[in-house]
Amino acid sequence: MATPRDRILLVDDEQAVLDALCRQHRKRYALTPACGAAAGLKAIAEQDPFAVVVTDYHMPWMNGIQFLAKVVDFAPHTVRIMLTGQADLRTAIDAVNRGHIFRFLTKPCEPEIFQAGLDAALEQYQLQQAERLLLEQTVRGSIEVLAEVLALANPSAFGRAIRVRSYVQHIAATLELPDAWQYETAALLSQIGCVAIPNDIFDRILSDGSLPPEQAAMLEHHPRVARDLIRKIPRLQTVAEIVAHQDAESPPCEQLGRAVVSGARILSAALDFEELISLGAAPEQALGALRSEGRKYDRRVLDALASAGAFTDRAHVQFVPIAQLQVGMTLEDEVRNSKGTLLITRGHEVSEGSLQRLRNYAALKLLAKTSFRVRMPTRADRIQDQASPQVSPSESKP
């Protein structure tokens, strides 16, 4: 049975047909009539999502197959039904291949058959929505687990990933890029391959930028290690390829898709910018060094990075003892143990895992200090945390 939110769009170029369908079925379903393909597309563009769309085949300007092909682009989650008096095999094949229809009903259609088709379509829509929600939760949870593992295993690498993600978020927002979550996720997971690298090697590259050849080879391999980990997660294939091609020296080929190419160029610029900043360069010097590389970096990306310095965080910062530390706070200081070993890097957002880790060290009196400067989460931060990757049953097209 339909719920109040399960809205159905009826599209036909004959108003009399629409009126008859609404009279017969309006008590059972939430029906919205649209006279003609243009009116149907307007309703899809301007109104809340429809669970099901039913369209006639014979319509002027745009037939039903052409209309449903447009629906696939604008409302891919809407279940599609074709209702037509032209029941030849060619029409049915085109409807399936181009319109991706769920059911093919012929005129005249008995009310019971029409109702059974709508019920089946609504059930299909509800199943798809449940699967989509489960998939989003699975993807988000997997990302959080990987990030948490990196934070615990290699705090320095995780700190770098957090800083790079802030640059990528700024670039994506400045350039108003679609599917920005893919680029931001790639930045957050860009260093996950470093779990295979001893921490002292990673710390050395961050401190002076130099490594002997055998250790440099370990570092160069970490993007491929990361790709092999990430691509095991559903719908993160694009993210995995962006991470694998984060080195500007080996850009991805066009066959991997525009999203991978664009994401890799953004990530490589943000990583190199962060590395120069970490080695002591001023933002202007770092940008100048990147610009001097000619076509190695996307000019629009560097222009967006140039304004990152003006992106100041005005969130409230305060000093709290470990007993008052809470999930969601962001550490403004490094956390080290009593022997000086880095446990958590500056800029880390406290999670359940990291909070418990600090409490365990504190209980054993193994922390260098037990009070920290923290940045309190702002309202914007909370809204951002509630947002989840909008993945569809099939991976987003690049």
N, C-alpha and C positions, 0 to 999 in steps of 0.2 A: 504493500500500500504506500502511496506517495505521502511524503511529509510536506509541511508548509513551505519548506525551502526547496523542494524538488520542482522547479518551474520548468514548464514545457513550452517551447516555441513552435507554433504552427505557421507554416509558410505556404501560401497558395496565391495565385493571381486572380482567383475568383472569390470575391467576398462572400458569396452565397455558400460556398463550400466551407469556408472558415466559420461562418455563423452556424451552420448545421453541426459541425464538429464540436463547437463550443456548447451548443445547446445539449448535445447528447452526453458530453463528458465533463462539463464544468463542475459538477458536484463532487466528482472523484479526484480531479486533477486541477492544479494551478496552471491554467492555460493562458498563453499570450498570443493573440493572432497577429500576423503581419501579412499585408496584402502585397505580394511580390518580393522578389529577391532583394531589391534595394532596401525595402522596409525591414526585411529580415536581418540584413547585415547591419543596419542602423540600430536595431534593437540589441544585437549582440555586442556592438561597440559601446552603447550608452547605458545598458542596464546591467544588473547583477548577473552572474553566470547562470546559464540555463543547464539543467541536468540533461535534457533531451531536446533535439530539434527534429521536427517532422516536416518534410518538404515535398511538394509536388514536383514532377519531372518537367512537364510542359509549362514553361513560363517565358514571357517575352524578355528580351535583353540578356537574360542569363538563365540557362536551364538548371534543373535540380542538381545534376552532377557537378556543374561548374560552381553552383552555390555551395554545395557541401565541401568542395575542394577549398573554398575560401574559409569555411567554418573550421576546417582542420588547421588552418594557419592561425586564425584569430581565437578560437576556442577549442583547443585540442582535446580537452577532457570531456566535452559535451558528446553524448551518445547520439548517433545519427540514424534516422530512419527515412527511407524513400517510399513515397506513396504515389503510385502512378497507374494510369490505364494502359501504358505501353510496356508490356511484360515480355518483350523479346530478350533473347539471351545476350545480345550485344549490349543492350542497355544495362542489364544486370551486372555484366562483367565490368563495364565502365564505372558503375556505381560503387562496386567493391574496390576496384583498383584506384580510382581517383578520389572518390568521396569517402572511402573507408567506412561504409555503412555497416550498421549492426543488424538491421532487418530490411527486407524488401517486401512491401505490401502492395497489393494490386487493387485498383478500383474496379467495381464498387467493393468496399471493404465492410464486412459485417461489423457492427458495434462490438460484439464479443471478441472478434479477431483483433480489431483495432486496440481494444482494451488490453488484451493479452500481450500484444506487442509493446504497448507503453509500459506495462508492469515489468516485463522482462528487461526493457531498456533502463528503467529506473533502478532495478536491482543491479544491473551491470554498472551503472553509474555509482551506486553506493559501494559496491565492491571495489571499484577503481579508486574511489576516494579513501576507503579504508586502507587499501594497499599503498596509496601515495603517502598517507599519514605515517604508516608504519615504516615506509622507506625513508622518509625525512627524519624520523626519530632514530632510525638505525644509522643513517649517514652522520647525523649530528653527534650521536653517541660515539661512533667510531672515531670521528675527528677529535673529540674531546679526550678519548682514551689515548690516542697516539700522541697528542700534545702533552698530556700528563706524563706519559712514559718518558718523553724527551726531557721534560722539566725535571724529573727525578733522576734520570740517568746522566744527563749532560746539561746542567744549569746554564753554562755559557752559551751553548748552541741554542737552547730555548730562548735565552735573552735576546740573542741575535734575531731569531725568528719573530719575536714579538716586535722588535724595533722595525724590522723589514715590513711586517704586516701593516704597521701604522703608516709607513710611506706608501705602500700599495693601496691602502684604503683611501689615502688622500689623492693619489693619482687617479684612481677609478672614479672617485666623486668629482674631481675637477674635470675630467674628460667625459663624465656622464656615460660611463660604459655599461652596456647591458650585461647581465649575468656576472656582476662584480663579485658575487660570493665565490665564484670559481677562482678568481685571481687572489682574493684574500685568503682563501683556504690553502691555495698553493704556497703563498708566502708563509703562513703559519706552519705548514708541514715541510717547508723547503729544507730544513735541517734535520729531519727525522732520520735520515741515513747516517747521521753522525753518532747514532747509538753504537755503531760498529767501530768507532774511532776512539782510542784512549783519550780521556779528558785533557791530559797534559799537552797532547799534540794540538788539540783545538784551541786551548788557552794560549799556546805559543803563537799560533797564526793571528790571534786577536791582539796579542801584545806587540809583536814586532813585524808581522806579515811575512816571515821567512820560515822555510822548512827545508830540511835536506831532501834530496830527490825521492828516497823511498817513502818518507812520510808524506810528501806532497802528492805522491801517487795514491795513497790512502784517501786523502782529502778529495782528490779529483773524482774518485769513484763513488762518493756518497750520494750524488743525485740519482744514479742508477739503482743503488740500494733502496733509496726512498721510493722510486717509481715501482719497484717490485713489491714493496709493502703496500703502497697506496692503491694500486690498481686491483687489489683483492677486495676492496670495498665497493659495493654496488654504486654505479653512477659517478665514480670519481676517476674514470679513465682519462678525461680531459685534464683534470687536475694533476694526475700522475705524469702525463706527458709534459705539462708545463714545468713541473719540478725537475723532470729528467733533463730538460733543455734549458735550465737556468743559467748556464754558462754562455755568455755572449760570444765566446769564441767559436761555439758550435751551435748556431741557430737551427731551429727545427725546419724541416722541409714543408712546403705548402700543402703536401698531401695529407698532413696531420690535421689540417683545418685552421681557419682563421683564428679561432679562440686560442688554440695552442700557440700559434705564432705570436699573436698579440700578448698573451699572458706571459710567454717566455721573455719577450723583450721588456715588458714592464718589470718582471721579477729580476732579471739580470741587472737592469739599471738601478733598482732599489737596493739590491745586494751590494753592488760595487760602491754605490753612494754611502751605504751604511759602513762598509769596510773602511773607506777613506775617513769618515767621521770618527770611527773607533780608533783609528791610528793617529788622531789629533788634528786632522784638517778642519778648517772652518767650512761651513756649508758652501760659501761662495767659491772657495778653493776646490772643494770636491766637485762641484758642478762644472767649474772651469776645466778640470782634468777630464771629466766625462765628455764634455763638448769637444775637447781637443782630439778625441778619438774619431772624429768625422762621422761616418755613417754607421758606426758600430752600435750606436744607441738611437732610438727614435726621438726626434727633436721635440715632438709634442709631449712625450713622457718627461723629458728633461725640463721642459717649460713648466709642467705641472709640479715637478719636484722643486723647482725654484721657489714656488710659493709655499712649500711645506714649512719653512721657517716661521711663516706668519701664522701657522696653525697652532696657536697656543692653547694649552690645557688649563682651564680656569677652575678645575675641580678643587674642592677643599682638601688641604693636606694637614694632617695632624699626627701627633706622636702618641702611640698606643702601646701598652704592655701586651705581652703575648696572650694573656688571659682574655683580652678584649679584641684580639684579632679575629676577623670574620671573613667568611667566604665572600668574594666580590671586591674586597679591598685590594688596592694595587700597591705593592711595596716600592717605596722610593729609595730604599737603601739595599745594598747587598746583604745577604745573611750568610755568615760563616760560622763554622764550628769553633770550638776552643783551640784547635790547632791551626786555624786560619784557612781551612779548606772551604771553598765556595759551595754552599748548599743550594741557595736560590739567588738568582740574579735580580738586579734592579729592574723594575718594570713588570715583574711577574704578578699576575692577578691570582690572588689566593684562591685555591680550590680545596675541596674536601681532602684530597690526597696530600697536598703540600701543607695544609693546616695541621693534619695529623702528624706529618713528619716533623714539623717544628715543635709540636707539643711533646713528641717522644724525645727529641733531643733536649728540650727544656727539662723534662722530667728526670733525665739522666745527668743534668747539669753540664751538657756538652755544647752549649751555645756561647759564642763570644759575647753576645748581649741579648737581653730578653725584652727590649722595647724597640719599636721601629717607627720610622716615619712612613705613613701610608696615605694614599690618595683615596678618598671616599668615592664610591660609585655615584655618578650623577644620574639624573633622570634619563638623559640621552643614552648613557651606558646601559641602563636597565632595558630601555626600549630595544637597543641593538642586540642585547643578549637574548631577548625574546624572539628575535627574528631567526628564521631557520632557512637553510638552503631550499629553494623552491625547485625540487627536482621532479621530473615527470616520469611516468612508467618507462619511457624511452629517453635516453640521455639527450640533453639539450643540443640542438643543432648548432654548430659553430658559425 
